[in-house]
Amino acid sequence: MDKTEKEVKLFLLRVGIKCDHVGYTYLEKIILNCIKDPTLFKNLKEVYFRIAEEYHEKNPLRVEANMSNAINFAFKNKKLEGLNKLFGVKMVDSSHKPTCAELIRLGTEYINMGLYKNFVWEEA
């Protein structure tokens, strides 16, 4: 596991996406791909189809559904508020749940900007 892969995994865990959700694996893979090639943001649906092919998912729409399910679970359990800690600003509140594309973008930017280097987790 290289450093970037480790930081993506930590990002997802810190924002409350549990690793036992199928969507976690898809989010991790897509964020890693977007870090390598930022032009993928222009057509995320195509990326979902490629991920479905890679993981032998018969219905590519299940990729997005599984990611959305993982995000919904974290949002419902107020775990996504970890985004606020990671970025130091209010990114999520009780009225706004990020979409798959938003979370992918935030994860990619978090790694690309190197914000993980200065992050210290503080328990409240």
N, C-alpha and C positions, 0 to 999 in steps of 0.2 A: 504494500500500500504506500503510495507516494504522499508527499506532504499536502498537496492540493486535495486529493481524495479524502484524507483525514480531516481537513478543514471543512469540506463540504458535509461530511458526516456529522461533525460537531455542530455546524450551523443548524442542520435539520433537527438534531437533538435539542439544541438550546432553544429553538423556537417551538418545541413541543411536538414535533412530528415523531411519533414512536416508530422504532425500527421494525416492529412486528407487523406493520401495515405494508401491503403490497405497494401502495402509493409512495412510500418512503424510498424504495428501490428505484422506482421510475423517476422521482424527483432528483435523487442523487445522480443518476445517469444523465438526465437532461441538463442539470446544472453543470456537471463536468463537461459535457459537450459544448454548452454555451460559453464556458470559460475559454475553451480551446478555439471556438469559432463564434464570435459575437453576432455574425450575420444570421445565425439561426433564429434570432428573435423575430425576423421578418416573416417567418412561416413556421410557427410552432406546431401547427397541425401536421405538417410533413414530418417533423421530428417525432411526434407521437406515433405516426405510422411506422417510422424506422425502429423505434423502441419496441413497438408491438411485434414487429418482425423478429427482432433480436431475441425477445423473450418468448417467442412462439405463442403470442396472444392471438387468438382467432379474430377477435373484434377489436380493431385499433381504438375505438371509442372507449373501451374499457380502461385504457391507459389513463386518459384524462379523468374518467370517473373514479378510478382508484386513487389518483392523486388528490382529487377533490374530496373524496371520502376521508383521507388522512388529514387534510387541512380542516375539514368540518369537525372532525373529532377533536383536534387540537383547539380549535376556536370554541367549541362547545364547552370544553373543560378549562377555558381561559389560559391555555398554555401559550397561545400565540403572542401573548403580551411580552414574551421573551424577545420579540422583535424590537420592542421599545428599548429594552436594555442593550441590545446589540448595537443599535444605531444611535442611541442617546437622544432620540426624539420620539414623539408619539406617532407611531406608524399604525397601530391597531388599537381600536377601542371596541366597546360592546356593540357598536352600530355598523362597523365595517370589517367584513371578513375578506382577506385577500383572495384573489382568484389564483388559479394555478400559474398563469402567466406572470402575475405580480410577484408571487413567491419565488418563481424561477429567476426573475429579473433581480429581485432583492438579494437572493443568494449569490448570484453571479457578481453583482456589484460589491457585495460584502467581501468576497474573496479577492476580486480584482483590485479593490481599493486598499486591501491589506488591513482592514479594520480588525481582523482577528488577532493581529500582532499586539495590539494594545488592550485587548479585552480582558477584564478581570471579572469573574462571576461573583456577585455578592448576594448572599441570601438575605432576604428581608426578615 
